[in-house]
């Protein structure tokens, strides 16, 4: 019966040529969180209006939106400082982690000596190191960038080490039969295999970078969103404080989106590239 229907004359069972199912899947994935956020803001506004949420704890959405309009210049100045600090530390820390993992992956003795301390470092809160670094480097950019670099270094380093050692032994045997050098092994099998591990670490580092920047600004800075949060809370300027918090969240989400887009483009490029040696 189904075969008769599918083969019936005049019945076109093919999907329309202009229909992009992957686009619909992306839209279906995109809209639920947006709708949830809109409903959450509406509920927040209603509860603030009827007095369920006290204004001295959480201002109404309209008050925070007005703060973005009236104090946009102040927010932009502090946001620019935090974004620069986070991006500088994010770049330095991740590059150092990638290079360090690539070097130590070919040095088993040094790798085994350093790896346990890298694991231990993840258990130590970043707040513990912040006052020490501020005392050593003073206030301003150097301690903030140093703390951010430290915060993102070890997650990326550990993930890269796992990724570089993830290829199957058969690949190493094949390259060994061709007398491949360690650099060729790194380029042809180890680094491509480590890409999923790297981007997973970069997504973690994106949020860690801004958290580290904000925490350090609380202690050793006179500018930035973290500094603005502390000062506005001391003077009970809650709309300013929450506007700074939401701005830092928006910056974090922007960096996460950039990492996701780069990962997606890299996947498309590698999928479209011909196999090596084909």
Helices and strands as residue ranges (DSSP letters): H 2-6, H 21-49, H 61-70, H 72-104, H 108-121, H 126-137, H 141-164, H 169-177, H 182-185, I 186-190, H 191-220, H 225-234, H 238-272
